[in-house]
Amino acid sequence: MSDRETTLLEIKSRVLEFVRVRDWERFHSPKNLSMALAAEAAELMEHFLWDTPEASIERAENEAVADELADIVIYAIEFANITGIDLSKAIENKMAKNAEKYPVEKARGNALKYTDL
């Protein structure tokens, strides 16, 4: 499988099937899944703790880092599955909002928050 060959719907279906055959849906409330997402994000950050920006680029090419990122995405997809959120629609809507908050002419090459542009 690769990003070029796999649709988001296929991934969502695989995650849903994985959870269902293990009878885990009863544990996957939005509260629990949001907490799991935060915990996995912290585990990803731990790989880069005290690294320089340059060192973090090299460290990112690590299977353990890819595993942590996958855990985050899996929990996010399961959150969408449980809550009925259409991820493609949510992403498209959020990208439109971000485009309004960060217009190219103000945000290009700038790391400031939109309130400071």
C-alpha positions, 0 to 999 in steps of 0.5 A: 500500500502507498499514498498513491494507491490507497484512498482515504475511504479504504484506510477508514474502512481498514481502521473500522474493521480492525476495531470492530473485530476486536470489539473495541468500539465500546472503548472509543468514545470521543473523550478517550480517542482525543486523549489517545491522540494527545498521548500519541502526539506526545510520544512523537514529540519525545523522539525530537526532544532536545534535538536541533531543527537540523537533527530532527530532520535526520531523526524523522527518517526513523521507523519508530517516528513513522510508527508514532505518526501512524498511531496519531493518524489511526486514532484520528481516523477512528475518531472520525469513524466514531463521530461520523465526521467526513474527514475529506469535507472537514479538511477541505473546510479547514483548509478554506478557513486557513486560507482566509486566516493566512492569505499568501500575500501576508503569510508567505515566508512568515511564521507568525500567527494569523492574529499577528500578520 
